[in-house]
Amino acid sequence: MYAKILLCYDGSREGRLALREGARLAQITGADAILLAVVETGAGNALAQGADAGALAHQQADFEEILDEGHQRLSALGLAPKVRMEFGDPVAKITQVATEIGADLVVVGHHQQGIWTRWMSRSVAAGLGDSLKCSLLLAQKLVEDSELFGNG
């Protein structure tokens, strides 16, 4: 069913749920797991971060820790994920990486947004739904340890 699953991970609660659900799918299907973090470098983010190289370096270091955590979580589940970090617009980078690696499925976490936020900015999931040429899973399911480790 799936040969390559791109797991988009940001270290958030929603990202952890997506990581677990995507990991379970990789286990079931025997798919390769590719773990991706995107450091957003858009204008709004640059302003929020102070628009200096030091802030970007700090953010990169944070995402390296997040990727390491995700890699450890996936390795503990018996997967051997490839890890990537990209810089730029999340929709564009996720789409680019998915195309480049030939992903069959992209898994992202669902971040709740209020009506005002949805109106002011397009969600990453909506952007991905329009741009990806593969399946997209907007993960929200809580996957129990017994499902992941088979002890239950």
N, C-alpha and C positions, 0 to 999 in steps of 0.2 A: 504494500500500500504506500508506504513512505520509505524512501531511501536516504534522504537528507532532510533533517529538521533544523531550521535556524531558530535558536532560542534567544530572544532579545531580553537582556537582563540589565536592570538598573539598581538592584539591591533593595528596592522598596518591598513592602509587604505584598503588593500586587505582583511585583516581579518575581518574588519567591514562589507565589502560588503558580504563576505561569511556568517557572522553571520546573517545579514538581510535576505539573501536568504534562509539559513537554517531555520531561525525562521519562515519565511513565509510557508515553506513546513511543518514544525511542526504544524503550525496553521491549514493548510488545511487538513492534515491527522490525526490530533489529536495525533501525536506521542509524546513520551517522549523526551525531549531535555537534552542531557548531554554535558556540556561545558568542554572542555579540553584544557589546556595549557601544553606544553612540554618545560621544561628548558633543552636546549641542553647542555650536559656535555662531548661532544667529545673532542678529543685531540686538534683539531684546535681551538675550542671555549675556552678551558682552557688556551691555549697560549695567545689568544687575551684578555682574562680577567685577565691575570697575574697569573693564576694557583694558587690562594690562596683561602682559605675558606671564607675570607671576601668578595671577588668578587662574589662567588657563593651565599652567603647570601644576598648580595645586589641584585643580579639577581632574586633570589627567591622572595624578597620583591617587586620588579618591577612586576613580574608575578602575585603576589597576588593582586596587584592593578589592573592589566589588567583583571584578572578573576572577580574581584568585579565589574568593569565597565561592562563587558560582562553580568554578572548576573543581574545587574540593567537594562541593555538594554532589556534583554529577559523578565524580570519580568514586565517591562512597557508594553510589548506586550501581557501580559496575560499568559505567560508560567511560569512554575515552574521548572527551570533547576536544575539538580544536577551538582555540580562543582568538577572538579578533576585537580590536578597538578601532573605531572610526571616528572622524571628526566632521561635523557639519550638521545639516538638516536631517533629523531622524528618519523622516519618510524617504527622502532621497537616498540616504546611506543604506537603510534596511533594504530598499528595493534593489539598489546596486549590488549589494552583497548577495542577496537571494538569487539574482540573475547570474552573477559570477560563479556561484558554487552549484547552481542548478538545484536549488531547494525545491522540495515538493510541498513543504509546509513551513510557514512562519508562525511562531507562537509569541504573542505579546500579552502583557498583563493589562487588565482593565482598570484604569484610574477614574474614579467617580469625579464628575465635574458638575458644577451647578449650571443652571440655565444661562446665566450671564457669561460664564466662561465658554460654554459651548457656542454661544452666539458670537463672541469676540474672536475666538480662534478655532480653527478647524482641528479636530482631534487627529492624533497620529493614526488611530485605527481606521478612521474614515479615509484618510489619505492613502493608507496602505491598501485598503479595499479597492481603491480606484487605480492604483499603480502596479500592484503585484500581478504576476502571471501564474501564480501558484495559489494554493489554499492558504487561508489565514485563520488562525485560531485565536480568538480573544478570550484568553483563559481566565476562568473565575472559580473553577471547581477546586475544592479542598481535597487533595489526594492524601489519604492516610498513609502512615508508615507501613502498615500491613500490606497495602497495595504495592508500595515501592520495594519493600524488602522481602515480600512473600512470606511473612511470618504472622499469619492471622487467619 
